[in-house]
């Protein structure tokens, strides 16, 4: 499972704070912090759906693929502006 690693990667790559993602996605900063800093075995499906929608990637990719090994568009974001 790559959720924790991918969220860290997406935050860093897009130069986003927990607050930035929280405001736009509807996921609490506490939930984002929990995923980034802890074991993410208890993340709700609602949270995963919101994050995948915000970053414009599939749930499957967010959880099961190492995004740091994929080609990211030149603007450094996977979500549509």
ABEGO torsion letter per residue (X at the ends): XAAAAAAAAAAAAAGBBAAAAAAAAGBBAAAAAAAAABBAAABBAAAAAAAAAAAGBBAAAAAABBAAABBBBAAGBABBX
